[in-house]
């Protein structure tokens, strides 16, 4: 799936910074050439005038060429600084556009189409690969265009003095500007592919290792994992050395070619001096100008490697942007209307590549204001109902509506405004208690936050710890106990103030007293809300007005003797 093309890169937001950066890069290279070119003529001319006696010294105009040297020196400094400033700003703008487009493509894939991708690898694509594509402008486009434009100008200037010199420089430019980068690319691409694959795998392994460090330590596998990571890093370092050696060899060849070309230019300039077609000061001028001209060719081997890296990064981004398993509506979506009733009629649903049906011609109706418990053994489909409801996975047959609106016509973001979920597999971000609660409702007041914490039996605990609401909870709430983290996720759902609350195993990990107090507070805090509890704990059932069991892919009332 294409997520970026040239017209999008050169959009109106970045077009002029891109063009301006290339123009300044060319201007800086031309100023550098002009500085050495004119300096060679000035030094030789001054030496010749000094040897020519007093009359020649007085006749020699030192002011004008010296002023030109200062002009080119100042222009080179200013142009290089401005070029760095503008090109890097343009590159950052491109990176921001690429990341926004990449996120826009992968967001609809969650969670169904992203389950098979490792989180560390996906993060590497989002950060490192987008950065490599953004650097394609500064590391590849600018050097190549600068070499092409300035090379033509240099050859044209040399042709004004000697066609043989211009031909020699032009031939060397073809060799060093085309052939050397091509060979560099042929050698580097395979190494770069292997290094990139290993680097991305290492980053994914590091992410998994940090997230599961406790498990590695408890299983006694930490040392073995450390050795595995060290071995992977050694392989990457070796390949990076090969890449650096290839680039250095290419630069050495370019430097050797520059030296050889300068000697050829010296030969032809000397011949011109002997035939009186060139003056003596023009000989060092042409030689120094030749050396200065090769400055624009030195970055090309690295630019070719950067091109290979950008291609690999683009392929990785595009491979991550697969087709969504459940496509979101493209047009304006419907919104549900009160009363918010959920109706599933003759629903058949199963996960892709699975043979067993989760729901098989199932029918379910939950009226607004009801308190319904859904019970069943593990794997019966309790959590799958959330995936189906929010459109994370498509159902194969039947009809589903919420508040009179077809679920197929609603985006997950729209439905989230009416249904808050405290899932069994909740996630707390690496921040403070306050940060995680405000994430659910950025407009929540201090009093509303404390009311939610009071409802979930966490207020006393938060008040007793030194930093209160500013206590750091750790990645996925590791600084809290399992029960505390679970209740904090329920507090997030309460702060959403939605008409519906879906609680997946809300009292798991709690003692009996806390369990009872939590359920009583929830019913008291939201008497108007529709509660759907997915649970297997009997203590939850007395608080519900209706209990349904999920068995053989169907919803049916729980028999009294079973309850």
C-alpha positions as CSV (number, residue, x, y, z in Angstrom):
1,X,0.0,0.0,0.0
2,X,1.5,3.3,-1.1
3,X,1.6,5.8,1.8
4,X,3.8,8.4,0.1
5,X,4.6,9.6,-3.4
6,X,6.6,12.5,-4.9
7,X,3.6,14.9,-5.4
8,X,2.7,14.4,-1.7
9,X,6.3,15.1,-0.6
10,X,6.4,18.3,-2.6
11,X,3.1,19.6,-1.2
12,X,2.6,23.3,-0.8
13,X,3.6,23.1,2.8
14,X,7.2,22.0,2.1
15,X,7.7,22.7,-1.6
16,X,9.4,26.0,-1.2
17,X,11.7,25.0,1.7
18,X,12.7,22.0,-0.3
19,X,13.5,24.0,-3.4
20,X,15.1,26.7,-1.3
21,X,17.4,24.2,0.5
22,X,18.6,22.8,-2.8
23,X,19.2,26.2,-4.2
24,X,21.3,27.2,-1.1
25,X,23.2,23.9,-1.3
26,X,24.2,24.7,-4.9
27,X,25.0,28.3,-3.9
28,X,27.3,27.2,-1.1
29,X,29.1,24.7,-3.5
30,X,29.5,27.4,-6.2
31,X,30.8,29.9,-3.5
32,X,33.4,27.3,-2.4
33,X,34.5,26.7,-6.0
34,X,34.6,30.5,-6.7
35,X,36.7,31.0,-3.5
36,X,39.4,28.5,-4.5
37,X,39.2,29.3,-8.2
38,X,39.8,33.0,-7.6
39,X,42.3,32.4,-4.8
40,X,44.5,30.4,-7.1
41,X,44.5,33.2,-9.7
42,X,45.1,35.9,-7.0
43,X,48.1,34.2,-5.4
44,X,49.7,33.3,-8.7
45,X,49.0,36.8,-10.1
46,X,50.4,38.5,-7.0
47,X,53.5,36.3,-7.2
48,X,54.0,37.1,-10.9
49,X,53.5,40.9,-10.2
50,X,56.0,40.7,-7.3
51,X,58.6,39.2,-9.7
52,X,57.9,41.7,-12.4
53,X,59.3,44.7,-10.6
54,X,57.9,47.9,-9.2
55,X,55.9,48.9,-12.3
56,X,54.2,45.5,-12.4
57,X,53.4,45.6,-8.7
58,X,51.8,49.0,-9.1
59,X,49.8,47.9,-12.1
60,X,48.5,44.8,-10.3
61,X,45.0,45.5,-8.9
62,X,44.9,43.6,-5.5
63,X,41.7,45.2,-4.2
64,X,39.2,43.7,-6.6
65,X,40.2,40.0,-6.5
66,X,40.8,40.2,-2.7
67,X,37.3,41.6,-2.4
68,X,36.0,38.8,-4.5
69,X,37.8,36.2,-2.2
70,X,36.2,37.8,0.9
71,X,32.8,37.8,-0.9
72,X,32.9,34.1,-1.8
73,X,34.2,33.2,1.7
74,X,31.4,35.0,3.4
75,X,28.8,33.7,0.9
76,X,30.0,30.2,1.5
77,X,29.6,30.5,5.3
78,X,26.2,32.1,5.1
79,X,24.9,29.8,2.4
80,X,26.0,26.6,4.2
81,X,24.4,27.8,7.5
82,X,21.2,28.7,5.8
83,X,21.2,25.5,3.7
84,X,21.6,23.4,6.9
85,X,18.8,25.3,8.6
86,X,16.3,25.1,5.7
87,X,17.0,21.6,4.5
88,X,16.8,20.1,8.0
89,X,13.6,22.0,8.7
90,X,12.2,20.7,5.4
91,X,13.3,17.1,6.3
92,X,11.5,17.4,9.7
93,X,8.4,18.6,8.0
94,X,8.5,15.6,5.6
95,X,9.1,13.2,8.6
96,X,6.1,14.7,10.4
97,X,3.9,14.2,7.2
98,X,5.1,10.6,6.8
99,X,4.4,9.8,10.4
100,X,1.0,11.3,10.3
101,X,0.1,9.3,7.1
102,X,1.6,6.1,8.6
103,X,-0.4,6.5,11.8
104,X,-3.5,7.3,9.7
105,X,-3.0,4.0,7.9
106,X,-2.2,1.7,10.8
107,X,-4.7,3.1,13.3
108,X,-7.7,1.4,11.5
109,X,-5.8,-1.8,11.6
110,X,-5.8,-2.1,15.4
111,X,-6.2,-4.4,17.0
112,X,-7.1,-7.2,14.5
113,X,-4.5,-6.6,11.8
114,X,-1.7,-5.6,14.2
115,X,-1.8,-8.7,16.4
116,X,0.7,-10.5,14.3
117,X,3.3,-7.7,14.4
118,X,5.7,-7.2,17.3
119,X,5.3,-4.0,19.1
120,X,9.0,-3.2,19.1
121,X,9.3,-3.7,15.4
122,X,6.2,-1.6,14.7
123,X,7.7,1.2,16.9
124,X,11.0,0.9,14.9
125,X,9.0,1.4,11.7
126,X,7.2,4.4,13.1
127,X,10.3,6.1,14.4
128,X,13.5,4.8,12.6
129,X,12.0,4.1,9.1
130,X,10.1,7.3,8.9
131,X,13.2,9.1,9.9
132,X,15.2,7.4,7.2
133,X,12.7,8.4,4.5
134,X,12.7,12.0,5.7
135,X,16.5,12.0,5.6
136,X,16.3,10.8,2.0
137,X,15.9,14.5,1.1
138,X,18.9,15.8,2.9
139,X,21.2,12.8,2.3
140,X,20.2,11.8,-1.2
141,X,18.2,14.4,-3.2
142,X,20.3,17.4,-2.2
143,X,23.7,15.9,-2.9
144,X,22.7,14.5,-6.3
145,X,21.0,17.6,-7.5
146,X,23.9,19.8,-6.2
147,X,26.4,17.6,-8.0
148,X,24.4,17.7,-11.3
149,X,23.8,21.5,-11.3
150,X,27.2,22.5,-10.0
151,X,29.0,20.0,-12.2
152,X,27.4,21.5,-15.3
153,X,28.4,25.0,-14.1
154,X,32.0,23.9,-13.3
155,X,32.5,22.3,-16.7
156,X,31.1,25.3,-18.5
157,X,33.5,27.6,-16.6
158,X,36.5,25.3,-17.4
159,X,35.4,25.3,-21.1
160,X,35.8,29.1,-21.2
161,X,39.5,28.6,-20.6
162,X,40.3,25.2,-22.0
163,X,38.1,22.6,-23.7
164,X,40.6,19.9,-22.9
165,X,40.4,20.7,-19.2
166,X,36.6,20.8,-19.4
167,X,36.5,17.4,-21.1
168,X,38.9,15.8,-18.5
169,X,36.8,17.2,-15.6
170,X,33.6,16.1,-17.3
171,X,34.8,12.6,-17.8
172,X,35.9,12.3,-14.2
173,X,32.5,13.6,-13.1
174,X,30.8,10.9,-15.0
175,X,33.0,8.2,-13.5
176,X,32.8,9.5,-9.9
177,X,29.2,10.8,-10.1
178,X,27.7,7.7,-11.8
179,X,29.9,4.7,-11.8
180,X,31.4,4.9,-8.3
181,X,28.0,5.4,-6.6
182,X,26.4,2.6,-8.7
183,X,29.1,0.1,-7.6
184,X,28.7,1.3,-4.0
185,X,25.0,0.7,-4.2
186,X,25.5,-2.8,-5.7
187,X,27.9,-3.7,-2.9
188,X,26.0,-2.0,-0.1
189,X,22.4,-2.9,-0.7
190,X,22.7,-6.6,0.3
191,X,24.7,-5.6,3.4
192,X,22.2,-2.9,4.2
193,X,19.3,-5.3,3.9
194,X,20.9,-7.7,6.3
195,X,21.9,-5.0,8.7
196,X,18.4,-3.4,8.7
197,X,16.7,-6.8,9.3
198,X,19.0,-7.5,12.2
199,X,18.7,-4.0,13.6
200,X,14.9,-4.1,13.6
201,X,14.8,-7.6,15.1
202,X,17.2,-6.4,17.8
203,X,15.0,-3.4,18.6
204,X,11.9,-5.7,18.8
205,X,13.9,-8.1,21.1
206,X,15.0,-5.3,23.3
207,X,11.4,-4.0,23.7
208,X,10.1,-7.5,24.5
209,X,13.0,-8.0,26.9
210,X,12.4,-4.8,28.9
211,X,8.7,-5.4,29.0
212,X,9.2,-9.0,30.2
213,X,12.3,-8.5,32.3
214,X,10.7,-9.9,35.5
215,X,9.8,-13.1,33.7
216,X,13.3,-13.5,32.3
217,X,14.7,-13.0,35.8
218,X,12.2,-15.4,37.5
219,X,12.8,-18.1,34.9
220,X,16.6,-17.7,35.1
221,X,16.8,-16.8,31.4
222,X,18.2,-13.3,31.7
223,X,21.8,-14.2,31.1
224,X,21.0,-16.2,28.1
225,X,18.9,-13.4,26.7
226,X,21.7,-10.9,27.4
227,X,24.1,-13.1,25.4
228,X,21.6,-13.3,22.5
229,X,21.2,-9.6,22.4
230,X,25.0,-9.1,22.6
231,X,25.5,-11.6,19.7
232,X,22.9,-9.7,17.6
233,X,24.6,-6.4,18.3
234,X,28.0,-7.9,17.3
235,X,26.5,-9.0,14.0
236,X,25.1,-5.5,13.4
237,X,28.4,-3.8,14.2
238,X,30.2,-6.1,11.8
239,X,27.8,-5.3,9.0
240,X,28.0,-1.5,9.8
241,X,31.8,-1.8,9.6
242,X,31.4,-3.4,6.1
243,X,29.1,-0.5,5.1
244,X,31.6,2.1,6.4
245,X,34.5,0.3,4.6
246,X,32.5,0.4,1.4
247,X,31.8,4.1,1.7
248,X,35.4,4.8,2.7
249,X,36.7,2.9,-0.3
250,X,34.4,4.8,-2.6
251,X,35.5,8.1,-1.1
252,X,39.1,7.1,-1.6
253,X,38.5,6.2,-5.2
254,X,36.9,9.6,-5.7
255,X,39.8,11.3,-4.0
256,X,42.3,9.4,-6.2
257,X,40.3,10.3,-9.3
258,X,40.3,14.0,-8.1
259,X,44.1,13.9,-7.8
260,X,44.6,12.2,-11.1
261,X,42.3,14.7,-12.8
262,X,44.1,17.6,-11.2
263,X,47.4,16.3,-12.7
264,X,45.7,16.1,-16.1
265,X,44.4,19.6,-15.7
266,X,47.9,20.8,-14.7
267,X,49.3,19.1,-17.9
268,X,46.7,20.7,-20.2
269,X,47.0,24.1,-18.4
270,X,50.8,24.0,-18.8
271,X,50.4,23.2,-22.5
272,X,48.1,26.2,-22.7
273,X,50.7,28.4,-21.0
274,X,53.3,27.2,-23.5
275,X,51.0,27.9,-26.5
276,X,50.1,31.3,-24.9
277,X,46.4,30.5,-24.7
278,X,46.6,30.7,-20.9
279,X,48.4,33.0,-18.6
280,X,50.6,31.9,-15.7
281,X,48.1,32.8,-13.0
282,X,45.4,30.8,-14.7
283,X,47.3,27.5,-14.3
284,X,47.0,27.3,-10.5
285,X,43.5,28.7,-10.8
286,X,42.4,25.8,-13.0
287,X,44.1,23.2,-10.7
288,X,42.6,24.5,-7.5
289,X,39.3,24.9,-9.2
290,X,39.4,21.2,-10.2
291,X,40.0,20.2,-6.6
292,X,37.2,22.4,-5.4
293,X,34.9,20.9,-8.1
294,X,35.3,17.4,-6.7
295,X,33.9,18.5,-3.3
296,X,30.3,18.0,-4.7
297,X,31.1,14.4,-5.6
298,X,32.5,13.3,-2.3
299,X,29.1,12.8,-0.6
300,X,27.6,10.7,-3.4
301,X,28.6,7.2,-2.2
302,X,27.0,8.0,1.2
303,X,24.0,9.4,-0.7
304,X,23.6,6.1,-2.6
305,X,23.7,4.2,0.6
306,X,21.1,6.5,2.0
307,X,18.9,5.9,-1.0
308,X,19.1,2.1,-0.3
309,X,18.2,2.7,3.3
310,X,15.2,4.9,2.3
311,X,14.0,2.2,-0.2
312,X,14.1,-0.5,2.5
313,X,12.3,1.8,5.0
314,X,9.6,2.6,2.5
315,X,9.0,-1.2,1.8
316,X,8.8,-1.8,5.6
317,X,6.2,0.9,6.1
318,X,4.2,-0.2,3.2
319,X,4.2,-3.9,4.3
320,X,2.9,-2.7,7.7
321,X,0.0,-0.9,6.1
322,X,-2.0,-4.0,5.2
323,X,-5.7,-4.0,4.3
324,X,-7.8,-3.6,7.5
325,X,-9.6,-6.8,8.5
326,X,-12.7,-4.7,9.3
327,X,-12.9,-1.5,7.2
328,X,-14.2,1.7,8.8
329,X,-17.0,3.5,7.0
330,X,-15.7,6.0,4.4
331,X,-18.7,8.3,4.5
332,X,-20.3,10.3,7.4
333,X,-21.3,7.8,10.0
334,X,-24.6,7.5,11.8
335,X,-24.9,8.3,15.5
336,X,-27.1,6.3,17.9
337,X,-30.2,7.8,19.4
338,X,-31.7,7.3,22.9
339,X,-32.8,4.9,24.2
340,X,-29.5,3.2,23.6
341,X,-30.5,-0.4,23.0
342,X,-28.2,-3.0,21.7
343,X,-29.7,-5.6,19.3
344,X,-27.9,-8.5,17.8
345,X,-30.0,-10.6,15.5
346,X,-28.9,-14.0,14.0
347,X,-25.2,-13.0,14.4
348,X,-22.5,-15.4,13.2
349,X,-18.9,-14.5,14.0
350,X,-15.6,-16.2,14.0
351,X,-12.0,-15.0,13.8
352,X,-10.0,-15.3,10.6
353,X,-8.2,-18.6,10.1
354,X,-10.3,-20.1,12.9
355,X,-12.7,-23.0,12.2
356,X,-14.8,-22.7,15.3
357,X,-17.7,-20.2,15.4
358,X,-17.6,-17.8,18.4
359,X,-21.2,-16.8,17.9
360,X,-23.4,-19.1,15.7
361,X,-26.8,-17.4,14.7
362,X,-26.9,-15.7,18.1
363,X,-29.5,-13.2,19.2
364,X,-29.1,-10.7,22.0
365,X,-31.1,-7.6,23.1
366,X,-30.0,-5.3,26.0
367,X,-32.3,-2.4,26.8
368,X,-31.1,1.0,28.0
369,X,-30.7,1.0,31.8
370,X,-30.4,-2.8,32.2
371,X,-27.7,-4.5,34.3
372,X,-26.8,-7.6,32.5
373,X,-24.2,-10.2,33.4
374,X,-22.7,-12.4,30.7
375,X,-21.2,-15.6,32.0
376,X,-19.5,-18.5,30.4
377,X,-16.3,-20.5,30.5
378,X,-13.0,-19.0,29.2
379,X,-13.0,-18.8,25.5
380,X,-16.8,-18.8,25.2
381,X,-16.9,-15.3,23.6
382,X,-17.4,-12.8,26.4
383,X,-14.5,-10.6,25.4
384,X,-15.2,-11.2,21.7
385,X,-18.5,-9.3,22.1
386,X,-16.4,-6.1,22.7
387,X,-14.4,-6.7,19.6
388,X,-17.6,-7.3,17.5
389,X,-19.4,-4.3,19.1
390,X,-16.6,-1.8,18.3
391,X,-16.0,-3.2,14.8
392,X,-12.5,-4.5,15.6
393,X,-13.4,-7.7,13.8
394,X,-16.2,-8.2,11.3
395,X,-19.1,-10.5,11.9
396,X,-19.9,-12.7,9.0
397,X,-23.7,-12.9,9.1
398,X,-26.7,-11.2,10.8
399,X,-27.6,-7.7,11.9
400,X,-26.3,-5.6,14.8
401,X,-27.5,-2.1,15.9
402,X,-26.9,0.2,18.8
403,X,-29.4,3.0,19.5
404,X,-31.1,2.3,16.3
405,X,-28.0,2.7,14.1
406,X,-26.3,-0.1,12.3
407,X,-23.0,-1.0,13.8
408,X,-21.5,-1.2,10.3
409,X,-22.2,2.5,9.8
410,X,-20.4,3.7,13.0
411,X,-16.8,4.2,13.7
412,X,-15.2,2.9,16.9
413,X,-14.5,6.5,17.9
414,X,-18.2,7.4,17.5
415,X,-19.3,4.4,19.6
416,X,-16.7,5.2,22.3
417,X,-18.6,8.3,23.0
418,X,-21.5,6.2,24.2
419,X,-19.8,3.0,25.6
420,X,-16.9,3.0,28.1
421,X,-15.0,-0.3,28.5
422,X,-12.9,-1.4,31.4
423,X,-11.3,-4.4,29.6
424,X,-9.7,-7.4,31.1
425,X,-6.5,-6.6,29.1
426,X,-6.4,-3.0,30.1
427,X,-3.4,-0.8,29.7
428,X,-2.0,1.9,32.0
429,X,0.5,4.3,30.5
430,X,3.9,5.1,32.0
431,X,2.8,8.2,33.8
432,X,1.1,9.4,36.9
433,X,-2.3,8.5,38.3
434,X,-3.5,11.9,37.2
435,X,-2.2,11.5,33.7
436,X,-3.9,8.1,33.2
437,X,-7.2,9.4,34.5
438,X,-7.1,12.6,32.5
439,X,-6.4,10.5,29.4
440,X,-10.0,9.2,29.8
441,X,-11.4,12.6,30.2
442,X,-9.2,15.6,29.7
443,X,-11.8,18.0,31.1
444,X,-12.3,16.1,34.4
445,X,-12.1,18.3,37.5
446,X,-10.1,17.5,40.6
447,X,-13.3,16.7,42.4
448,X,-14.6,14.4,39.7
449,X,-11.3,12.5,39.8
450,X,-11.5,12.0,43.5
451,X,-15.2,10.9,43.2
452,X,-14.2,8.2,40.7
453,X,-11.4,7.0,42.9
454,X,-13.7,7.0,45.9
455,X,-16.2,4.8,43.9
456,X,-13.5,2.2,43.0
457,X,-12.1,2.1,46.6
458,X,-8.8,3.8,45.7
459,X,-9.2,7.3,47.2
460,X,-7.8,6.3,50.7
461,X,-4.8,4.6,49.1
462,X,-4.0,7.6,46.9
463,X,-4.3,10.0,49.8
464,X,-1.9,8.0,51.9
465,X,1.0,7.7,49.4
466,X,3.5,10.7,49.4
467,X,2.8,12.1,45.9
468,X,-1.0,11.4,45.7
469,X,-2.4,11.8,42.2
470,X,1.1,12.6,40.9
471,X,2.4,9.1,41.9
472,X,4.1,7.3,39.0
473,X,2.3,4.1,38.1
474,X,5.0,2.6,35.9
475,X,4.7,0.9,32.5
476,X,1.3,-0.9,32.4
477,X,0.8,0.0,36.1
478,X,3.6,-2.1,37.4
479,X,4.0,0.1,40.5
480,X,0.5,-0.8,41.6
481,X,-0.9,-4.1,42.6
482,X,-3.0,-6.0,40.1
483,X,-6.3,-5.1,41.9
484,X,-5.3,-1.5,42.2
485,X,-4.4,-1.2,38.5
486,X,-7.7,-2.9,37.6
487,X,-9.7,-0.5,39.7
488,X,-7.8,2.5,38.2
489,X,-9.0,1.3,34.8
490,X,-12.6,1.2,36.1
491,X,-12.1,4.8,37.3
492,X,-11.1,5.7,33.8
493,X,-14.3,4.2,32.5
494,X,-16.4,6.1,35.1
495,X,-14.8,9.5,34.1
496,X,-16.0,8.9,30.5
497,X,-19.6,9.5,31.7
498,X,-21.0,7.4,28.9
499,X,-24.5,5.9,29.0
500,X,-23.1,2.4,28.8
501,X,-20.4,0.7,30.9
502,X,-18.9,-2.6,29.9
503,X,-16.8,-4.2,32.6
504,X,-14.8,-7.2,31.8
505,X,-14.0,-9.2,35.0
506,X,-14.3,-6.0,37.1
507,X,-13.6,-7.7,40.5
508,X,-10.9,-10.1,39.4
509,X,-8.0,-10.0,41.9
510,X,-10.1,-8.4,44.7
511,X,-10.9,-9.8,48.1
512,X,-14.6,-10.4,49.0
513,X,-15.0,-7.2,51.0
514,X,-13.5,-4.9,48.4
515,X,-15.4,-6.7,45.7
516,X,-18.8,-6.1,47.4
517,X,-17.9,-2.4,48.2
518,X,-16.8,-1.8,44.6
519,X,-20.0,-3.2,43.1
520,X,-22.2,-1.3,45.5
521,X,-20.4,2.0,44.8
522,X,-20.6,1.4,41.0
523,X,-24.4,0.9,41.1
524,X,-24.8,3.9,43.4
525,X,-22.6,6.2,41.4
526,X,-24.3,5.4,38.0
527,X,-27.9,4.4,38.7
528,X,-28.9,5.6,35.2
529,X,-26.2,3.7,33.3
530,X,-26.5,0.4,31.4
531,X,-24.1,-2.1,32.9
532,X,-22.8,-5.1,31.1
533,X,-20.5,-7.3,33.2
534,X,-18.5,-10.0,31.6
535,X,-17.6,-12.3,34.5
536,X,-17.4,-15.7,36.0
537,X,-17.5,-14.6,39.6
538,X,-20.8,-15.4,41.4
539,X,-20.5,-12.3,43.7
540,X,-21.3,-10.1,40.7
541,X,-24.6,-11.7,39.8
542,X,-26.8,-10.4,42.6
543,X,-26.2,-6.8,41.4
544,X,-27.5,-7.6,38.0
545,X,-31.1,-7.5,36.8
546,X,-30.5,-10.3,34.2
547,X,-27.9,-13.0,33.8
548,X,-27.1,-14.6,30.4
549,X,-24.8,-17.4,29.6
550,X,-22.8,-17.9,26.5
551,X,-22.8,-21.5,25.4
552,X,-22.3,-23.1,22.0
553,X,-22.2,-19.7,20.4
554,X,-25.6,-18.6,21.7
555,X,-27.0,-16.3,24.4
556,X,-29.5,-17.9,26.8
557,X,-30.8,-17.1,30.3
558,X,-28.9,-18.7,33.1
559,X,-31.0,-21.3,34.9
560,X,-31.7,-20.8,38.6
561,X,-30.0,-24.0,39.6
562,X,-26.9,-23.0,37.6
563,X,-26.8,-19.6,39.3
